[in-house]
Amino acid sequence: MAAWQFDVLAVFDGSTSLPPPLRRRAEKLLAEHYGQPSEMFKDFRVYGGAGGNRIDLITSDDGCGELWMRVDARAEIDTFMRQVVILMIEMECSLKVAETGHHMPAEIDLFNQALQRSDAWKFVLGAAPSSDAV
């Protein structure tokens, strides 16, 4: 992961492992919004470009999946972050910040605050990252 990237995961019922019906729903919603994904590896699909803002769906052998949203703090992020929040609301999921493990409801203001406390944001602003990002 590059210094300017900020990752969050979808959380459903306290877990980042989405049950198969929810994973299938995510695939449908993502295809509607982003078109067909590219496959980086077996069971690893990327919605959006490999660089920049994107959503990764990783499927496990049991049919569950993990949904990772990667924000490129150097890029235009407002639309993407709002789309992530809408997707999480539609899926009845919350968000988990990969960098800190912090859980938060899918709300744009909280998502923005978490990004602005991240090492990625500090990197883009030219500030040294710290270990107290939340």
N, C-alpha and C positions, 0 to 999 in steps of 0.2 A: 504494500500500500504506500502511495506517495504521501509526502508530508502535507500536501494541500487537500487530501481526501478525508472526508468525515463519513463514517459508516454508522448506520442504525439498522436494527433488526426488527422485524415484526414479532410481536409477542401476543399469543392467544392463550388465555386461561393460565397465565403464569409461565408459559413455555415458549421458546423460540422454535420448537418443532411443531409445525402446523400439521394437523391431521389430514389424511388424504382428501376428504371432501373440501376442506378449506384450501388446500393446495391447488386442487382443480379449479376452484372458484378464482383463486389468484391468477392462475394461468389464463382463464377466460377474460378477466378484467384487464390484465396486462396486455393481452393480444388486442383487445378493443381499443386501448389507449395508445399502444406503442407498435402494433403490428406484430409480425412473427419475430421471435427472438433469434439471436445467433447462438450456436452451441459452442461454448469454449472447450468443454470436455464432456464426456458421457455424463448425463444427468446434471449438467451445469449450464443453464440458459441465461443469456444476457439480453435484457430489454434496454434499448438505447445503445449508444456507441461503447466500445471497449474503453475509450477515454472519456472524460467528462462525467456528467451526471448519468447514472444508470441504476437499474434494478436487476439484481441477480436472484435467480431461483435455483436452489440446489435441492435435488430430489434424492431421497435415500431409498434403499432397497425395500423398505417396508411401505413405501408410498407416501411417507410424510415429506415435508419440505421445509426449507429455511428460506426466508425472504430477506435479502440484504439490500438496503438502499444506500448508494454511494453518492455523496454530494461532493462536487468539485468546487471547493471554496474560492477558486479563481474565476469561476464562470458565472453566468447569469443563473441565479438559483431560486428566485422567488417563485416562478411558475412550477418548477420541478418540486420544490418543497411543498407547495400547496397541493399538487397532484398526489404526493406521498400521503399527506394528511387525509385527503379525500379517500384514497385507496384503503388506508387503515380504518377509517370510519366505516366504509362499506363492508369491510371484512370483520368488523368488531374487534380490532386489534389495537394494542398500544405499541409504544416504541421503546427500544432499549439501545442506549448509546454504547457502541462496541468499545470505545476507548475507556469508558469508566464503569460500565455496567449499570448506569443510572436508568431507571424505568420512568416513563412519563406517559401521560395520556396523549393521544393523537390530536394535539392542538398546535396551530401554527406558531403562536407566541412562544410556547414552551420549546418547540423544535428550534426556532430561531435563537432563543436564549442558550440552548445547549450547544448549538453551532458556534455562537459567539464566545463561548467559554472553552472551546476546543483548541487543541494544538494546531489543527489545520487552519483555523481562523487566525491564530497568533502568527503562524508561519506566513500567511498571505499578507498580514499587516506588517510583517517584518519584526515582530516581537519574538523573543525566545520562548519556546514552550515551557510549561511548568507541569509539575506532577499533581497540581490541585485542580485541574480542569474537571468539570462535572457535566 
